[in-house]
Amino acid sequence: MTSIIAPLKALLRKVRALLNNVNAKDECGRTALMKAAYNGSADAVKALLNNGADVNARDPWDVTALTMATAQGRNEIVQLLKKAGAKK
């Protein structure tokens, strides 16, 4: 049981940081929205957009959530992002 406490605490820290800044970037310059779009998590994309995620945020390589969703063939997410104002 104690072996799962440390990872859960680490996850909780990440969730708290994200709640404080929905547009926070990781060490690679990517936002949670970019990761959710890449991974095809429509529910996460919706939640992030509803909480003010910047739909046009770019990483250091000028890649956006829309770019990632398109490259992965995530059509539902592409539509969600475009509806939210995403531009290539």
Secondary structure per residue as TSV (DSSP state, phi and psi in degrees):
chain	resnum	aa	ss	phi	psi
A	1	M	-	360.0	-41.9
A	2	T	G	-68.9	-20.4
A	3	S	G	-68.8	-18.6
A	4	I	G	-95.5	-8.9
A	5	I	H	-66.5	-46.5
A	6	A	H	-61.0	-48.0
A	7	P	H	-62.7	-36.2
A	8	L	H	-66.3	-38.9
A	9	K	H	-64.8	-40.3
A	10	A	H	-63.9	-41.9
A	11	L	H	-64.0	-41.6
A	12	L	H	-61.6	-39.8
A	13	R	H	-61.7	-41.5
A	14	K	H	-65.8	-41.9
A	15	V	H	-63.9	-43.9
A	16	R	H	-61.3	-42.8
A	17	A	H	-62.7	-41.2
A	18	L	H	-65.7	-39.1
A	19	L	H	-65.4	-32.6
A	20	N	H	-74.4	-30.2
A	21	N	-	-150.5	94.9
A	22	V	T	-62.9	-17.7
A	23	N	T	-102.9	16.2
A	24	A	-	-58.9	146.4
A	25	K	B	-112.6	147.0
A	26	D	-	-82.3	-172.6
A	27	E	T	-64.3	-16.0
A	28	C	T	-99.3	2.2
A	29	G	S	82.1	19.4
A	30	R	-	-105.9	145.8
A	31	T	B	-94.0	167.7
A	32	A	H	-61.5	-35.1
A	33	L	H	-62.9	-41.8
A	34	M	H	-61.0	-44.0
A	35	K	H	-66.8	-41.8
A	36	A	H	-64.3	-40.4
A	37	A	H	-64.7	-44.0
A	38	Y	H	-61.7	-42.2
A	39	N	H	-82.7	-7.9
A	40	G	T	79.4	26.9
A	41	S	-	-92.8	90.9
A	42	A	H	-62.0	-39.4
A	43	D	H	-62.7	-42.1
A	44	A	H	-67.0	-41.2
A	45	V	H	-59.3	-47.3
A	46	K	H	-59.9	-45.8
A	47	A	H	-62.8	-43.3
A	48	L	H	-65.7	-43.6
A	49	L	H	-63.0	-41.0
A	50	N	H	-66.7	-18.6
A	51	N	T	-107.0	18.7
A	52	G	T	92.6	16.7
A	53	A	-	-60.9	140.3
A	54	D	-	-76.3	107.0
A	55	V	T	-67.0	-19.2
A	56	N	T	-111.4	17.7
A	57	A	-	-61.1	146.6
A	58	R	-	-124.2	146.6
A	59	D	-	-88.1	179.9
A	60	P	T	-61.0	-16.3
A	61	W	T	-100.1	12.6
A	62	D	S	68.7	25.6
A	63	V	-	-94.0	139.0
A	64	T	-	-113.7	173.0
A	65	A	H	-59.7	-38.8
A	66	L	H	-63.2	-42.4
A	67	T	H	-58.8	-45.8
A	68	M	H	-65.3	-45.3
A	69	A	H	-63.3	-41.1
A	70	T	H	-63.5	-45.9
A	71	A	H	-62.6	-30.6
A	72	Q	T	-91.8	-0.6
A	73	G	T	70.7	30.4
A	74	R	-	-89.1	74.3
A	75	N	H	-60.2	-40.3
A	76	E	H	-61.2	-41.4
A	77	I	H	-71.7	-38.2
A	78	V	H	-55.3	-46.1
A	79	Q	H	-64.6	-41.7
A	80	L	H	-60.2	-45.2
A	81	L	H	-66.4	-42.4
A	82	K	H	-63.8	-41.3
A	83	K	H	-61.8	-30.3
A	84	A	T	-84.9	0.3
A	85	G	T	101.5	15.0
A	86	A	-	-64.6	139.4
A	87	K	-	-124.3	147.2
A	88	K	-	-72.9	360.0
